[in-house]
Amino acid sequence: MPAADPAYGGHVLSTLSRHRWALEPAVALVVLVAWVVAALPVGAAGFAVIVALCVGIGVSRFNPPVAVVFLGVAIVLFWVSPLPLADAWLCYLGAILLLFGTSAHGTAAVRWVGFAVAILSGVSAGVRLDGVDLPVLPTSIDGALGVGSAALRLVLVCLLMTVGLVAGWLAGYILSRQRAREMRDSGSFLVWFVSSGWDASGAAQAGPERLTDDDARIVRGLSRGQLAADATIAIVYAVGCLFVATNGSRLGLVAIGFYAVAVALRRLSPVVSLGVAWIGAIAHMLTGDAANIADVAVLLVLYATAAWGDRITRWAGLTSAVLGAVVGAVYLTGQTVSVQAGQGTLVQAVELLSVHFALALGFCLLILSLAWVLGLLVRTGMRARVSRRALAESEAEQRRVRQLAFAEQERTRIARDMHDVVAHSLAVVIAQADGARYARAEDPGAVDDALSAIATTARSALADVRGILAELRHSGGDAPQPTIEDIDDLVEGMCGAGLTVTVEREGKVPILGSVQTLAAYRIVQEALTNALRHGVSGSGATLRITGDERGVVLVVANASATGDDGRSPLGHGIAGMRERAALAGGALQVQSDDGTFQVIATLPGVRARGETT
């Protein structure tokens, strides 16, 4: 057997996980011992039935089909053998446990066969026990139910037996679905209880193949405050019913007890609350009392199945509303007709019965379905609030992502500006320093000019760096930015650094936006700096500025020392210029032909971009 599985949480469960296989045999043994104690002296008929049920319970985890077969055998023996009352009730309890086990551990086919057997077993048990003088039922309810009281009593007893068996089957089915979804993720006792004792991973495959987010849960998570509130409401309800809605009969107290439990569990476990409410309703009808304030529990439970139940529980609640309306109409019709029994002809009695049944059915269906629909509307409202909250969180996350993206773009732009400023300034400083060092022996006066140029370049670079840092600190464009008119000063500085630049102008430069102006300046700065650093020494460079109403074209050409497109020696310079041009709505091309390296930047004007001047 496998070692203890810590995935289910808890030291006790982890220690006992390898012995889960013993749960059903232990339960079967307890049922058998209880039967022996309650049924002494032991009868052969009861012994045969209870043994068949106990064997079915013991093998329900390992072989659910065989367990269903043993249930069928027990039903046959139950019918052909006269049983004392204690034997009958213990057999009924054993059948509920057996149906729970087959539904929890069986395949889909076994589950639905078990469901059919539960219906047949409930009807057969009701018919079998109808002639027994049950101590919890009144010996005669003819006065309360009037005409057809014996038949109505039989229907109610069969319904009571069927509800208990179907509730056991439904509990196992819901637990099997919960196990299939949360087998490896949950540490709850319920998931541990229905998991396989032999192979946890194999047990997870026993559930339905297709699961959704709305899968069944037999127990919902509630806070302590919610649990305390529900318990308080149930206690207040029970105390109020004891003073207002009971005739003091034993069965009436039982009905109120079941109703109170259903009210307490309506949010914690809507499906269990529904089953308990059915038992309470049937017990109430068996008392023969008229509908009273205690039946409000039924409305609360139907509301809860639609408001907080899963998909299965919602449909079970709707089905219960329809079936409950039919049963309630039959019950109310029996009470009403009993008052006027013996009056008029048979045809008049049938007409009276039909009219009262139709009215009662319409009234019950309206009240019960209204409670269910109200719960569904509340559920829709809760889901809408959750959706709105999720939408708000999604929009907040989108804003945060956009802010991060904008911040990243700003950091990239600032890094690009810093690269342009520092690379250009250092290239000029290096060129001036090397020129001064070489000319010091022949022309000492050139050293002063070089130092002056170095100082001017450094001051200009320092001012540019301060402007960039000001943008970084204040997150705005309030720092002064170079414009296209400053290109002349840039060319003059490059000439002072030793690069001969020839400027050619064609046409008129149109109005440019701030982004296009800065891009034009930085592209020319980077291109001239690359010409100074990587071009053929003494060859110079050419800057051609062509403008028209559509925009401006900047061309920087110089003799290339590499003979290629300059991507390797120029590092990130070309990529940075392309990115600047693209962000400004333009384009940049790099050409290398016959030893000439050209950078061609096209930037749109304001009117060309569809903006007002």
N, C-alpha and C positions, 0 to 999 in steps of 0.2 A: 504494500500500500504506500501511497505517497507520503512524504513528510508533511508536517504541519505547514499550512499555507498562511504566511503572515499577511496576505493581501486583504483578508477579511477583517483585520484589526481586532484588538483585544486579546489578552493572554489566554483567557478561558476558551474562546472560540478557536484560536490558533492551536491550542493543545488538543481540543476535541475534534479538530477538522478531519483527522484520519479515521475517526470513529463515527462519522455521520451515517454510515451504512447501518448502524445499530438503532437509529431513531425509530423507524417504522416497526421493526420487531419488538422494541421495548414498548411502544404504544399498544401494539396488539396484545402483548402480555398483560399490560395494565387493564385493558378492556376485558380480557378473559378472566382475570382475577376479580374484577369488579362484578362481572356476571355471576361467578361462583358464589361470591359473598351475598349478592342481592337475591339470587334465585334458589338458595338452599331450601329444601332438598333439591339437588340438581335433577332436571328433567332431560330425558334423552332428546326430545324434539328441540328444546331450546339450545341444548349443547351442540347439536348438529349445525344449527343456524349460526351460532356465535363462533364456532370453530371455522366455518367457511369464511365468515367475515374477517376473523383475525388472521387467517392465512392470507387472504387478499390484502389486508393492510400491511402485513409483514413483507410481501413481495412487491408492493406498489412502486417502490423506488427502482427495483432491478428489472421487473418485467410487468409493466402496466397492463398489457393485454391479458395476461393470466389473471391479474387482479380483477379485471372486469368480468372475466368468466366466473370467478369465485363469487362475485356479487350477484350474478345471475343465478348461480346455484343456491345462494342464500335466499333469494327472493322466492324461488320455487319451494324450498323447504319451509319458508315462512308461511306460504299459502296452504300447504298440505298438512301442516302440523299445528295443533292448537297450542298457543303459547300464553303463559301468564303475563300480566301487565308489565312486570319488571323486565321480563325477557324481551318484550316488544320494544320498550323504550331503549334498552341497551343495544338491541339490534339496530334501531334507528340511528343511534349515535355512532355505532360502528360503520353503518353505511355512509354517513356523512364523512367520516375520516377516510374511508376507502375511496370515495369519489374525489376528495381533496388530493390524495396521493396520486391517483391516476391522471388527474388533470394537471398537476404540477410537474410530473415527470414523463408523461406520455407524449407521443407524437400527435400531430394534428388529427389524424384519423381516430386514434384512441380517445382523444379528448371529446370529439363529437359523438362517438359511440357512448362514452360515459355520460354525456349530456342527455342523450335519448334514454339511457337506462335510468338516469335521475328522474326524468319526467314519469316514466312508467312505474318506477319504484314508489314515487310519491303518491300517485293515484292508487296503486295497489295497496299501499300501507293505509291510506285513508279509508278505502273500502273495507280492508281487513279489520281496522280498529273501530269502524263505525258502530258495530254492535257491542263494543266493549264499554262498560260503564267507567269512563275516564274520570278520575277524581277531580281534575281541574276544570271539567266542563259541567254545566248545569244538567241535571238529570232530565229536565224538560224545559224546552224553550218555546213550546207551542203557543203559550199566551203572548209571548213577545213577537214571534215571527208570523204567527197566524197560519194562513193557508200555505201548504207545501213546506212546513217547517222541517219535516224529516229529510226531504230532498235537499233543502238549503243547508241544513246542518251537515249532510254528507259532502256537499260541495265545499263547504268551508273547511271541514276536516281534511279533505284531499288537498285543498289548496295549501293548508298549513303544512302538511307533510311534504308537499312538493317544494315549497319555498325553502325549507331547511336544507333539503338535499341539493337544490340548485345553488343555494348560497355556498355550501361546501365546495361544489364543483367550480363556481365562479371565483372563489378565493384562490384555489389552486391555479386556475387559468391566469389570473392577474399576476400571481407570484411568478409563474413561469415566464411571462413576458418581461417582468422586471428583472428576472435573473438573466434572460437572454441579452438585455441591453447593458446591464451594469455588472456583469459577472466578475470582471477583473478590476473594476474601479470602486466598488462599494464595499464598505465594511459593516453593513447593517446585518442584524441578526436574521431578518427575513430572507435576504439573498443567501446568506450562509445556510439557512435551514433548507431551502429548496435546491441547493446545489448538490451535485453528485458526490458521494463519499469516495468514489473510486478515481475519477478523473475530472478535475474542475474544468479543464478546457473542453472536454467532451460534453460536459453538462451544458455548457453555454450554447452548444449547437442544437440542443433539444428544443429551443424556443422557435418562434416564427422566423421565417427567413427575412421578411421585410418588416422593418421597424421604423417608426417615425418619432419625431420629438414629442408627440402627444401619446406616447405609450402608457399602458396602465400602471398605476401605482396604487397599492392597497393602503398605504399610509402616507400622508402628506407631511411635510415639515412645517410645524407651527412653533411660534414663540411661546415662552412660558405664560406671558400675558394672555395670549389667545386661548391657550389651553385652560387657564384659570377662568377666563370669561365664559367659555363654553360650558365648563363644569358648573359655574354659578347659575347660568341660565337654565341648565337642565334641572338643578336642584329647586330653583324657584318654580319652574314649570311643574315638577312633580308635586311639590307642596300645594300649589294652587289647585291642581287637578284633584288631589285628595279631599279638598274642602268643597270643590264645586262640581266636579265631573265624575263622581263615583257613587255607586249605590251600596258600597260596602261589601260587594261580593268578592270572593277570592279571585275569580277570573278577571274581574275588573281591575283589581290591584295589580295582577300580572300584566295586563294590557298597559296600564300606566307606567309600570316599571320598564317595559320594553320601549315605550314611547320616549321616556326620559333618557334611556341609553342612546336611542337614535338621535335625539336632539344633541346630546353631549358629543357624539361622534360625527356629526354632520359635516364638519370641516376637516377633522383629522382623517377620516376615512369615509368618504361619501358612499362608496359601494357597500361597506359593512353597515353603515347607517341605513341604507335602503333595505337591506335584508332584515335588519332588526325591526324597522318600521312596518314591514309587511307582516311579520309575526305579531307585532302589537295590534295592527289593524284587524287581523283575523281573530285574535283573542277578544278584541273589543266586540266584533260582530257576533261571536259565539256567546257573549253575555246576553244578547238580545236587546241591549240598550240602544236608544236613539243616538244619532250623531250629536256630539257636544263639543265643548271647548278643547277636550283632549285631542281631538282629531287635527288640531292645528299643527301637531308634530309632523303629520304626513305632508302638509304644505311646505313646512320648513325643510324637510328632507328632500322633496322634489326640487325645491329651489336650490339646495346645496349640490345636488347631482349635476345640474346644468351650470351652476356658477363655478364650482371648484372640481368637478369630476373630470376624468379623462374621457377619451372618445367612447370607450366601452360603457363607462358609467353613465354618460349622457344619454346614450341610446337605451340603456337599461332603465333610466329614469323616465324617458318618454314612453317606453313600452309599459312601464308600471303605471303611468298616468292613465293610459288608455285601458289597460286591463283592470286597474283599480276603479275606473269609472263604471265599467260594466258590472263588476262585482258589487260595487256600492249601489248601483241602480237596482240590481236584483234584490239586495238587502232592503233598501228603502221601499221598494215596491211591495215586498212581502209584509213589511210593517204597516204600510198604508192600507193595503187590501184587506188585512186582517180586521181592521176596524169595521169595514163594510161587508164582511163575509156573510153569506146567507141572504143578502138582499138582492132582489131582482133575478132575472133569468140567467142562464149560462152565457148567452150571447152578450148580455150587458156586463157580466163579470169579466168576460174576455176583453171587451172594449175598454172597460175600466182599467184592467190590468195593463193593456197596451198603452193607454194614454199615460198612466202613472209611470210606466217604465220609460217611455220616451222622454217625459219631462225630467225624471230623475237622472236618466243617462245624460241628457243635455246639460243639466245643472252640474253634475259631478265632473263631466268632461271639461266644462268651462272652468270650474274652480281649479281642478288639478293641473290642466294644461296651462292655465294662466300662471300658476306658481312656477312651473317649469320654464315657460317662456320668459318670465321676469328674471329668473336666474341666468338664462342664456343672454338676455340683454345686459345684465350686470357683467357677465363674463366678457361680452364684446366691448363694453366700456373699459374694463380693466385692461384688456389687450390693447385697446386704442391708446390708453395712457402709457402703457409700456412701449408701444410703437412710437408715440410722440417723444417719450424720453430717449428711446434709442436713436430717433432721428436727430434730436437736439445734441446728443452725445456725438453722433456721427458728424454733424455740422461743426461742432467744436473741434473735433479731431481734424477735420478738413482745414479749418482755419489755422490750427496749430501747424499742420503740415505745410500749408501755404506760407506761413510765417517762417518756418524753418527753411523752405525753399528760397524765399526771398532773402533771408539772412545768408544762405549759402551763395546765392547770386551776388550779394553785396560783397561777401568775403572774396569771391573769385574776382570781381571787378577791382576791388581794392588791391588784391595781390597782383593783378595785371597792371594796374597803374603804378604800383611800387616797382614792379619789374622794369617797366618802361623808364621811369624816372632814374632809378639806380643804375640800370644798364647804360643808359645814355650818358649820365653824368660821369660814371666811372670810366667809360670809354674816352670821353673828352679829357678827363683828368690824366688818364694814362698816356694818351697821345701827347698832351702838352708837357707832361713830365719827361717823357722820352725825348721829345724834341729839344727841350731845354738842356737835358743832359748831353746830347750830342753837339749842340751849338754853343756850349759854355766856353770851349777853348777858343773858337773863332769869333764869336759874337757875344760877349758877356751881356750886352744890353738885351739880348733876346730872352735871357733868363728872367729878367723882370717882367717882360711882356707875358712869358709863359706862366709865371707865378700869378700875375694879375688875372689871366684867363682862368687859371685853376681856381682862384678865389671866387671869381664871378660865377663860374659853373657850380661850385660848391654851394654858394649862397642861393642860387636859383634852385638847385636840387633840394636844399634844406627847406626852402619855402614850399616847394611842391610836396615834400614829405609831410610837412606840417599841415598842409591843406588836406592831404589824404587822411592823416590821423584825425583831423577835425571832423571829417565825414564819419570816421569810425566811431568817434566819441558821441557825436550828436545825432547820428542816424539821419542825416539830412544833407541836402545839397547846398547849404549856406556858405560853404567854403568856396573861394574864387577858383574858377576852372579856366584852363587855357582855351583860347578860341582860335579860329582859323587865321585871324589877323596876327596872332603871335607866331605864325610859321616863319615870318621874316626874321624875327629875333632868333628863332631856333636855327635857321640857316646861317645867320651871322655867327652864332656860337659854334656851329660845326665848322665854318670856315676858319674861325680862330683856332680850332683844334687841329687844323691841318688838312681838312677835307674840302676840296674845291667843289662848290655846289653851284650849278647853273640852273637858274629858275626861268621857266618858260610859262607864260600865261596866255590862255586863249579863251575868249568869251568872257562872260560875267558870272561870277559865282553867285548863285541864288541864295535866298534865305534858308538857312539850315537850322534845324532844331538843336537843342543843347546836346542831345546824345550824338547826333551826327557831327556837330562841331568838335566835341571832344574826341570822337573816333578819328576824324580827319587829322587832328593834331597828333594824336598818339601813333597813328599808323605812319605818318611822315617821320616822326621822331624815331620810331623803331627801325624803319627802313634806312634812314640816314645813318643811324648808329651801326646797323649791320654792315653798311657800305664802308664805314670807317674802320670797323674791326676786321671784316673778312674780305673787303675788296682789294684789288691790286693797288699797291702803294703808289700814290702820286697820280692815279688815273682820274680821280674826281668822281662826281656823281651828277646826275641830271634830275631835276624835279620839274615835272610838267603838270600844271593845274589847268584843267579845261572845265568851264562851267557853262550851263544853259538852263532853261526853265525846268528841266527835269531833275537836275542835280549837279554834282561835281564829280569829275574823274581825276584821281591823283595817280601819277605814274612816277616812280623812282627807279632809275636805271643806273647801273654801275658795272664796271668790268669785274667779272667774278674770278676769284683765285682758285675756286674749286672745280669749275667746269660743269657743275650739276645745278640742281635746284636749290642748293644751300640748306637743305633740311637738316642734315647731320651737324654741320658746324654751327648752325644758328640756334640749335636747341629748341626752346618753346616759342621763339619769337614769331615764326610764321603762323603757328597755331593760334597764338594770342591775337595777331592781326586779323586772321580770318574770323575769329570769334567776335572781335569788336565790330567788324564790318557787318556780320550777320545780325548782331543785336541792334545795329543802327538801321536795319532794313536794306542794307546793300550787299555787296559781294566783293571778294578779293581773289585775285588770280596771281600766280607766281610763274614766271617764264624764265627759262635759261636757254639762250640761243647764241651760238658763235661767240662764247665767252662773255656775253652780256647777260646780266641778271636783272630782271625787271619785277617790280611789285606794282600791280595795277589794282587800285581800289575804286569802286563805284559806290557813291553815297547819294541817296535821294534827297531832293529839296523838300521844303514844307508843303508846297502846293502839289508836288508829285505824290506825296503821301496822303493826299486828300484832307489836309488840315487847313485851317484858316491862318492867315498871317497875323 
